[in-house]
Amino acid sequence: MTSPVTAPPDEVWLAALARRRGQVSVTSRQALTGGYASAGAERVDLSDGTSVVVKVAAAREVAALRAVAVVPTLDEPVLLAAGTGWVVVPFHDGLPLADDAPVPAAVLTMLERVHAHWRGRRPRTVPVADAAWWRELCLQRIAPAVERAVAPVGHRLRAWADDPRALRAAAAVPRTLTHGDPHRGNIVVDGAGGGWLVDWGNARVAPRGFDLAVLRAQGTDVSTGDPAEDAWSDLAMAVAYLGFAADHLGTERVLELAAMAEQGLAAL
């Protein structure tokens, strides 16, 4: 049996944080929900009057946040401390971005700078979206759930896994570091125009279009300007979200995402 993943003891992360902030102590704490909490997280209030998020994190998230931290002229996200299986980042007091609200310019700028800095390079430990990833996504992660909900779409997924158009795109389109899941629940806003992209637990070395496709599907007018990259990104994004749709959103949403995937595939 696998042991449950837990946050590090306070003395571990506080010692790491002290190298950046100086000595502080914990005054209060509470569990977090929403984008911060994909792997379990706490808001921890400190004796210096600030608050941080102490979050259980897989190796890919730790590596991604370390990679983001070296991007020049970038204020967020800040990695305050990290270790094996955990990170400490600033706490941003706000709400998830509303369905009808524009994505804050700061979030779009941050993604643009991360994409530009890491274009053509791979931070170690962050997985790569390549042809093997595409086949595993279709056949192992998504098709079983979709087949239970909407069998014909599941059967199409199995065909898409080996479609030569998708496999060519997976090999040919340039990659960079991507957030991997910049939906509105992972964008925290403060009501005064500020905004932050949280939860890098799905980070991947992939076309920058993968991030833009998620934003575009939720109403933001962004694209890479490269028709092939945008088409591949729309296809991969739609397939990646099909499993969640099958489990939680119902047949209509599954069919909508399948149609988006078909359009992306046809455009390759």
Secondary structure, 3 states (H helix, E strand, C coil): CCCCCCCCCHHHHHHHHHHHHCCCCEEEEEECCHHHHCCCEEEEEECCCCEEEEEECCHHHHHHHHHHHCCCCCCCCCCCEEECCEEEEECCCCEECCCCCCCCHHHHHHHHHHHHHHCCCCCCCCCECCHHHHHHHHHHHHHHHHHHHCHHHHHHHHHHCCCHHHHHHHHHCCCEEECCCCCHHHEEECCCCCEEECCCCCCEEECCHHHHHHHHHCCCCCCCCCHHHHHHHHHHHHHHHHHHHHHHHCHHHHHHHHHHHHHHHHHC
